[in-house]
Amino acid sequence: MSRKISGFLVAVGAFMIFEWVNLGFNLADGHSTGFYVVHGILIAVNLVLAVVLAVIGWKGLRGKRTA
């Protein structure tokens, strides 16, 4: 994997973490419980995906440096 792609994956992962955590804090009150359950699941799944992408990118960056 090239350094550009690895750096891109790390950047995308960091952006996704920031974006979804920000969304979680900005959810307004007054919605039904189902709204919060669905959005909570979306946030959790996307945070896991962001961490996986960032780890893959980080390993790609570290692998190129040590090789």
C-alpha positions as CSV (number, residue, x, y, z in Angstrom):
1,M,0.0,0.0,0.0
2,S,1.4,3.4,-0.9
3,R,2.1,6.1,1.7
4,K,-0.6,8.3,0.0
5,I,-3.3,5.7,0.4
6,S,-2.2,4.9,4.0
7,G,-2.2,8.6,4.9
8,F,-5.7,9.0,3.3
9,L,-7.1,6.1,5.3
10,V,-5.7,7.6,8.5
11,A,-7.2,11.0,7.6
12,V,-10.6,9.5,6.7
13,G,-10.7,7.5,10.0
14,A,-9.9,10.6,12.0
15,F,-12.5,12.7,10.1
16,M,-15.1,10.0,10.6
17,I,-14.4,9.8,14.4
18,F,-14.7,13.6,14.7
19,E,-17.8,13.7,12.5
20,W,-19.8,11.0,14.3
21,V,-18.8,12.0,17.8
22,N,-19.9,15.5,17.0
23,L,-23.2,14.2,15.6
24,G,-23.7,12.3,18.8
25,F,-23.3,15.4,21.0
26,N,-25.5,17.5,18.7
27,L,-28.6,15.3,18.7
28,A,-31.5,17.5,19.9
29,D,-33.9,16.4,22.6
30,G,-37.5,15.7,21.8
31,H,-37.3,12.7,19.5
32,S,-38.7,9.2,20.0
33,T,-36.7,6.5,21.6
34,G,-36.4,4.7,18.2
35,F,-34.7,7.8,16.8
36,Y,-32.0,7.6,19.4
37,V,-31.6,3.8,19.1
38,V,-31.1,4.0,15.3
39,H,-28.7,6.9,15.5
40,G,-26.8,5.2,18.4
41,I,-26.3,2.1,16.3
42,L,-25.2,4.2,13.3
43,I,-22.7,6.1,15.4
44,A,-21.3,2.9,16.9
45,V,-21.0,1.1,13.6
46,N,-19.3,4.1,11.9
47,L,-16.9,4.6,14.8
48,V,-15.8,0.9,14.6
49,L,-15.4,1.3,10.8
50,A,-13.4,4.5,11.3
51,V,-11.1,2.8,13.8
52,V,-10.6,-0.1,11.4
53,L,-9.7,2.2,8.5
54,A,-7.3,4.2,10.7
55,V,-5.5,1.1,12.0
56,I,-5.1,-0.2,8.4
57,G,-3.7,3.1,7.3
58,W,-1.5,3.4,10.4
59,K,-0.1,-0.1,9.8
60,G,0.5,0.8,6.1
61,L,2.5,3.9,7.2
62,R,4.5,2.0,9.8
63,G,5.2,-0.8,7.4
64,K,6.7,1.5,4.8
65,R,8.9,3.3,7.4
66,T,10.4,0.1,8.9
67,A,10.9,-1.8,5.6
